[in-house]
Amino acid sequence: MMITELIDQDDFRAQLQAWGLAEAGRLSLTECGPLLAAQLAGPDGALWRERLQALLAKRELLHPEVLALVEGCLDHSVD
């Protein structure tokens, strides 16, 4: 199977918007890190961990910068 298109920064920010983080569309990928950290630490943290882990299940489709951000957020979140 040949992968022709990766989930890039724009796709990732669009996904965050679809999950209810409207401000993600105005942020850089780096700026999305603290936003995700806040979600992971908040009352819906388990839901956000589940969402990000679902993205990691498709790691071969993630742009390396997106993959690094998702892994970093999950590594620093508290269960």
NORNORFEN-V716543 format. One record per pair of residues at least 24 apart in sequence whose C-alpha atoms are under 7 Angstrom apart, sorted by sequence separation. I is the first residue (numbers start at 0). J is the second residue. D is the distance in Angstrom with one decimal. If there is no record, write none. Layout:
i=I j=J d=D
i=I j=J d=D
This chain:
i=48 j=73 d=6.8
i=32 j=68 d=6.6
i=36 j=72 d=6.1
i=40 j=76 d=6.8
i=35 j=72 d=6.9
i=39 j=76 d=6.2
i=32 j=72 d=6.7
i=36 j=76 d=6.9
i=6 j=60 d=5.8
i=7 j=61 d=6.6
i=5 j=60 d=4.9
i=6 j=61 d=4.8
i=7 j=62 d=5.1
i=5 j=61 d=5.4
i=6 j=62 d=5.6
i=5 j=62 d=5.5
i=8 j=65 d=6.3
i=7 j=65 d=6.7
